[in-house]
């Protein structure tokens, strides 16, 4: 969405996703038939305290981690694309009336100034036209608007500068997710989406550490976007408070037990952990359900057929089944998707898609 969004012909490109908890680096190249070849993938923990509200406060530390990953995996790309994320990035989808004698840019900025009056000179505002439709005999544009503080953008650019990489583009998770699913539009695309479904409507939920991003795609076009300021790290905080343990121990317990008590296990630690996680996820799922209800209202009752989940938080044991039960919808991990436009090199498991979905999306 930002900068040039280029893909150099016959060149490898690094696609970098700097998350609050993990840094993901994917090296890709574009084949002659336009398919994306995933050559290498690497992941490492983000330095503690390096990121605050999406802004990289310790660019040198983050760059150092990425340098080590590049060296370890022997990545050779000289150009890069990078994903920004954080709680102070604003996204919204507007339906803009293409008024006579008014250019689209003016109409979009008028909507932004009305709905987001606090967005001033400190923010970079970009928009992308998703589709043009007819409504009430008027030509309307569905526009995806993003507002990002300049301080956030500069921090990511600085990381690429310290790495000595040519910056091709900077994007955000919502847009990269939509681009990723554009690669399944043709052929037999998605597990659970039948060939005869010419106009599928489904949701993609990215469960990150600090945020949860819910996107709805109609006929492969992004039509609804919601960002919840809650993620998997909040489960750790809730557990730590309830169980009286530190955050590292809370995370260990979360990963160990998840949402289900294993058969035959009666350990007090396990039961208390699972109970606390279920308490938190109960409220969490209600917020997701409220977002889906908002979508139905905005779309005049249109129903979502299924949900795909991604992000590190989606790996919580028992989460897929729990969410499906609560939302009364089929829920699939993102690695069940048949990405016909993407080739994975030998040795890269498809399950890693939960970590690299945003990185792959920005490569497209």
C-alpha positions as CSV (number, residue, x, y, z in Angstrom):
1,X,0.0,0.0,0.0
2,X,2.9,2.4,0.7
3,X,5.8,3.4,-1.4
4,X,6.4,1.6,-4.7
5,X,5.1,-1.9,-4.3
6,X,7.5,-3.4,-6.8
7,X,8.7,-6.9,-7.5
8,X,12.0,-6.8,-9.4
9,X,12.0,-9.3,-12.3
10,X,14.2,-12.3,-11.8
11,X,15.3,-11.1,-8.3
12,X,14.8,-12.6,-4.9
13,X,13.0,-10.5,-2.4
14,X,12.9,-10.5,1.4
15,X,9.4,-10.2,3.0
16,X,9.7,-9.2,6.6
17,X,7.0,-9.2,9.3
18,X,8.1,-7.5,12.5
19,X,5.6,-8.6,15.2
20,X,5.4,-7.7,18.8
21,X,6.4,-11.2,19.8
22,X,8.1,-12.7,16.7
23,X,10.0,-11.5,13.6
24,X,9.3,-13.5,10.5
25,X,11.5,-13.4,7.3
26,X,10.6,-15.0,4.0
27,X,12.8,-15.1,0.9
28,X,10.7,-15.4,-2.3
29,X,11.1,-15.1,-6.0
30,X,8.6,-14.8,-8.8
31,X,8.4,-17.6,-11.4
32,X,7.9,-17.0,-15.1
33,X,4.2,-18.1,-14.7
34,X,3.8,-15.4,-12.0
35,X,3.6,-17.9,-9.2
36,X,5.5,-17.0,-6.0
37,X,8.3,-19.4,-4.9
38,X,8.9,-19.5,-1.2
39,X,12.6,-20.3,-1.0
40,X,13.4,-19.8,2.7
41,X,11.6,-19.0,6.0
42,X,13.0,-18.0,9.3
43,X,11.5,-16.9,12.6
44,X,13.0,-15.4,15.8
45,X,11.8,-13.7,19.0
46,X,11.4,-10.0,18.8
47,X,13.7,-8.3,21.4
48,X,11.8,-7.4,24.6
49,X,10.6,-3.8,24.6
50,X,11.7,-3.2,21.0
51,X,8.2,-2.4,19.8
52,X,5.5,-0.1,21.4
53,X,2.2,0.6,19.6
54,X,3.6,-0.7,16.3
55,X,6.6,1.7,16.3
56,X,10.0,0.1,16.4
57,X,11.7,1.8,19.3
58,X,14.9,-0.2,19.2
59,X,15.6,-0.4,15.4
60,X,19.3,-1.5,15.9
61,X,18.2,-4.5,18.0
62,X,15.5,-5.5,15.5
63,X,17.9,-5.1,12.6
64,X,20.4,-7.3,14.4
65,X,17.9,-10.1,14.8
66,X,17.0,-10.0,11.1
67,X,20.7,-9.9,10.1
68,X,21.3,-13.1,12.1
69,X,18.3,-14.8,10.4
70,X,19.5,-13.8,7.0
71,X,22.9,-15.1,7.7
72,X,21.8,-18.4,9.3
73,X,19.5,-19.1,6.3
74,X,22.0,-17.8,3.7
75,X,19.4,-15.5,2.2
76,X,20.8,-13.4,-0.7
77,X,18.0,-11.0,-1.6
78,X,19.0,-7.3,-1.7
79,X,15.5,-5.8,-1.8
80,X,12.8,-6.1,0.8
81,X,9.1,-5.5,1.6
82,X,8.0,-5.1,5.2
83,X,4.8,-5.4,7.2
84,X,3.8,-2.8,9.8
85,X,1.5,-3.6,12.6
86,X,0.3,-2.1,15.9
87,X,-2.5,-0.7,17.9
88,X,-2.2,2.8,16.5
89,X,-2.6,1.9,12.8
90,X,-6.1,2.9,11.7
91,X,-8.0,1.0,8.9
92,X,-11.5,1.5,7.6
93,X,-13.6,0.6,4.6
94,X,-15.8,3.4,3.2
95,X,-18.4,3.4,0.4
96,X,-17.7,6.6,-1.4
97,X,-20.2,8.3,-3.7
98,X,-18.4,9.3,-6.9
99,X,-20.0,12.8,-7.0
100,X,-20.0,14.8,-10.2
101,X,-17.2,17.4,-10.5
102,X,-15.4,15.8,-7.5
103,X,-12.3,13.6,-7.9
104,X,-12.1,10.4,-5.9
105,X,-9.1,11.7,-3.8
106,X,-11.1,14.7,-2.6
107,X,-14.2,12.5,-1.8
108,X,-12.0,10.0,0.2
109,X,-10.3,12.7,2.2
110,X,-13.6,14.3,2.9
111,X,-14.8,11.0,4.4
112,X,-11.5,10.6,6.4
113,X,-11.8,14.1,7.8
114,X,-15.4,13.5,8.9
115,X,-14.9,10.1,10.4
116,X,-11.4,10.5,11.7
117,X,-11.0,14.2,12.6
118,X,-8.1,13.4,14.9
119,X,-6.0,12.2,11.9
120,X,-3.9,15.3,11.1
121,X,-0.4,16.0,9.8
122,X,1.1,13.3,12.0
123,X,-0.5,10.6,9.9
124,X,0.2,9.2,6.4
125,X,-3.2,8.5,4.8
126,X,-3.4,6.0,1.9
127,X,-6.4,4.4,0.2
128,X,-7.0,1.6,-2.2
129,X,-10.1,1.2,-4.4
130,X,-11.5,-2.3,-3.8
131,X,-14.3,-2.3,-6.3
132,X,-16.8,0.0,-8.1
133,X,-20.5,-0.8,-7.7
134,X,-23.9,0.6,-8.5
135,X,-26.2,1.5,-5.6
136,X,-29.4,3.4,-5.7
137,X,-28.6,4.3,-9.3
138,X,-25.3,5.9,-8.2
139,X,-21.8,4.8,-8.9
140,X,-20.0,4.0,-5.6
141,X,-16.5,3.1,-4.8
142,X,-15.6,0.7,-2.0
143,X,-12.3,2.1,-0.6
144,X,-9.9,0.7,2.0
145,X,-8.4,3.6,3.9
146,X,-5.3,3.3,6.1
147,X,-3.9,6.0,8.4
148,X,-0.4,5.3,9.9
149,X,1.6,7.7,12.1
150,X,4.7,8.9,10.3
151,X,6.8,7.9,13.3
152,X,5.8,4.3,12.8
153,X,6.6,4.4,9.0
154,X,10.0,6.0,9.7
155,X,10.9,3.3,12.2
156,X,10.3,0.5,9.7
157,X,12.2,2.3,6.9
158,X,15.1,2.8,9.3
159,X,15.3,-1.0,9.9
160,X,15.6,-1.6,6.2
161,X,18.2,1.1,5.9
162,X,20.3,-0.4,8.7
163,X,20.0,-3.8,6.9
164,X,21.3,-2.2,3.7
165,X,18.2,-3.4,1.8
166,X,16.3,-1.6,-0.9
167,X,12.8,-0.8,0.3
168,X,10.2,-1.9,-2.3
169,X,7.0,-1.4,-0.2
170,X,5.6,-1.1,3.3
171,X,2.2,-2.6,3.9
172,X,-0.2,-3.6,6.7
173,X,-1.7,-7.1,7.6
174,X,-5.2,-6.4,6.4
175,X,-4.1,-5.5,2.9
176,X,-1.5,-8.3,2.7
177,X,-4.2,-10.9,3.8
178,X,-6.5,-9.8,1.0
179,X,-3.7,-10.0,-1.5
180,X,-2.7,-13.5,-0.3
181,X,-6.3,-14.8,-0.9
182,X,-6.2,-13.3,-4.4
183,X,-3.9,-16.2,-5.2
184,X,-6.7,-18.8,-4.6
185,X,-9.3,-17.1,-6.9
186,X,-8.8,-19.5,-9.8
187,X,-9.0,-23.2,-9.9
188,X,-10.0,-25.4,-6.9
189,X,-9.0,-22.8,-4.3
190,X,-10.0,-23.5,-0.8
191,X,-10.8,-26.5,1.3
192,X,-14.5,-26.2,2.1
193,X,-15.2,-23.7,-0.8
194,X,-16.7,-25.7,-3.6
195,X,-16.0,-25.0,-7.3
196,X,-19.7,-24.0,-7.9
197,X,-19.4,-21.2,-5.3
198,X,-18.8,-18.4,-7.8
199,X,-19.2,-15.7,-5.1
200,X,-17.9,-17.1,-1.8
201,X,-18.1,-15.0,1.3
202,X,-15.7,-15.9,4.1
203,X,-13.8,-14.4,7.0
204,X,-10.0,-14.4,7.7
205,X,-9.0,-13.8,11.3
206,X,-5.4,-13.0,12.2
207,X,-4.8,-13.7,15.9
208,X,-1.7,-11.7,16.7
209,X,0.0,-10.9,20.0
210,X,-1.4,-7.4,20.5
211,X,-4.3,-7.3,18.0
212,X,-6.9,-9.5,16.3
213,X,-7.7,-8.5,12.7
214,X,-10.9,-9.7,11.1
215,X,-11.4,-9.4,7.4
216,X,-14.4,-10.5,5.4
217,X,-14.0,-11.2,1.7
218,X,-16.9,-11.3,-0.8
219,X,-16.1,-12.8,-4.1
220,X,-12.4,-12.5,-3.1
221,X,-12.7,-8.8,-2.5
222,X,-12.1,-7.3,1.0
223,X,-15.4,-5.7,2.0
224,X,-15.2,-5.6,5.9
225,X,-12.3,-5.0,8.2
226,X,-12.2,-4.8,12.0
227,X,-9.2,-4.6,14.4
228,X,-9.7,-5.7,18.0
229,X,-7.1,-4.3,20.4
230,X,-6.6,-7.7,22.0
231,X,-4.4,-10.6,21.2
232,X,-2.7,-13.7,22.5
233,X,-0.5,-11.7,24.9
234,X,-3.6,-10.7,26.8
235,X,-4.3,-14.4,27.6
236,X,-0.8,-14.5,29.2
237,X,-1.7,-11.4,31.3
238,X,-5.0,-12.9,32.4
239,X,-3.4,-16.2,33.3
240,X,-0.6,-14.5,35.2
241,X,-3.1,-12.5,37.3
242,X,-5.4,-15.4,38.0
243,X,-2.7,-18.0,38.8
244,X,-0.3,-15.6,40.5
245,X,2.6,-16.5,38.2
246,X,5.0,-14.5,35.9
247,X,4.2,-13.8,32.3
248,X,6.8,-16.3,31.0
249,X,5.3,-19.0,33.1
250,X,1.8,-18.0,32.1
251,X,2.8,-18.3,28.4
252,X,4.3,-21.7,29.1
253,X,1.1,-22.9,30.7
254,X,-1.0,-21.6,27.9
255,X,1.0,-23.4,25.3
256,X,1.1,-26.6,27.3
257,X,-2.6,-27.0,28.1
258,X,-4.7,-24.7,25.9
259,X,-8.5,-25.0,26.1
260,X,-8.9,-28.7,26.9
261,X,-8.0,-30.8,29.9
262,X,-6.5,-34.0,28.6
263,X,-8.3,-37.2,29.5
264,X,-7.2,-38.7,32.8
265,X,-5.4,-35.5,33.9
266,X,-6.4,-34.2,37.3
267,X,-3.5,-31.9,38.1
268,X,-4.6,-28.7,39.8
269,X,-2.3,-26.6,37.6
270,X,-3.8,-28.0,34.4
271,X,-7.4,-27.6,35.5
272,X,-6.9,-24.0,36.8
273,X,-5.0,-23.0,33.6
274,X,-7.6,-24.4,31.2
275,X,-10.5,-22.8,33.3
276,X,-8.8,-19.4,33.1
277,X,-8.1,-19.6,29.4
278,X,-11.7,-20.6,28.7
279,X,-12.9,-17.7,30.8
280,X,-10.8,-15.3,28.7
281,X,-11.7,-16.9,25.3
282,X,-15.4,-16.8,26.2
283,X,-15.3,-13.0,26.2
284,X,-12.9,-12.9,23.3
285,X,-15.2,-15.0,21.1
286,X,-18.2,-12.7,22.0
287,X,-16.3,-9.8,20.6
288,X,-15.6,-11.7,17.4
289,X,-19.3,-12.6,17.1
290,X,-20.2,-8.9,17.6
291,X,-17.9,-8.1,14.6
292,X,-19.6,-10.7,12.5
293,X,-23.0,-9.4,13.5
294,X,-21.9,-5.9,12.5
295,X,-20.8,-7.2,9.1
296,X,-24.3,-8.9,8.6
297,X,-25.9,-5.6,9.5
298,X,-23.7,-3.6,7.1
299,X,-24.3,-6.1,4.3
300,X,-28.1,-6.4,4.7
301,X,-28.0,-9.8,6.2
302,X,-25.4,-11.5,4.0
303,X,-24.0,-14.6,5.7
304,X,-20.4,-15.8,6.0
305,X,-19.9,-19.4,5.0
306,X,-16.7,-20.2,6.8
307,X,-13.7,-18.7,8.7
308,X,-10.0,-19.2,8.2
309,X,-7.6,-18.4,11.1
310,X,-4.0,-17.4,11.1
311,X,-1.4,-15.9,13.4
312,X,0.6,-17.3,16.3
313,X,-2.4,-17.1,18.6
314,X,-4.5,-19.4,16.3
315,X,-2.3,-22.3,17.5
316,X,-3.8,-22.4,20.9
317,X,-4.7,-26.0,21.6
318,X,-8.5,-26.6,21.0
319,X,-9.0,-23.1,19.7
320,X,-10.3,-24.1,16.2
321,X,-13.0,-26.4,17.6
322,X,-13.9,-23.9,20.3
323,X,-14.4,-21.0,17.9
324,X,-16.4,-23.2,15.5
325,X,-18.7,-24.2,18.3
326,X,-19.2,-20.6,19.5
327,X,-19.6,-19.0,16.1
328,X,-21.6,-21.9,14.6
329,X,-19.4,-21.8,11.5
330,X,-16.8,-24.0,10.0
331,X,-13.4,-22.8,11.1
332,X,-10.2,-23.9,9.3
333,X,-6.5,-23.1,9.9
334,X,-5.0,-21.1,7.0
335,X,-2.7,-24.0,6.0
336,X,-5.8,-25.8,4.8
337,X,-6.0,-23.3,1.9
338,X,-4.7,-24.5,-1.5
339,X,-2.6,-21.6,-2.6
340,X,-2.2,-22.5,-6.2
341,X,-0.3,-19.4,-6.9
342,X,2.4,-20.1,-4.3
343,X,5.1,-22.9,-4.3
344,X,6.7,-24.0,-1.1
345,X,10.3,-25.2,-1.3
346,X,11.2,-28.6,0.2
347,X,11.7,-28.5,3.9
348,X,9.1,-25.7,4.5
349,X,6.1,-27.2,6.2
350,X,2.7,-25.8,5.1
351,X,1.7,-25.4,8.7
352,X,4.2,-22.5,8.9
353,X,1.6,-20.5,7.0
354,X,0.2,-19.4,10.3
355,X,3.4,-17.4,10.8
356,X,4.2,-16.3,7.2
357,X,0.7,-15.4,5.9
358,X,1.3,-11.7,6.1
359,X,4.8,-12.0,4.7
360,X,3.5,-14.0,1.7
361,X,0.7,-11.5,1.2
362,X,3.0,-8.6,0.9
363,X,5.1,-10.5,-1.7
364,X,2.1,-10.5,-4.2
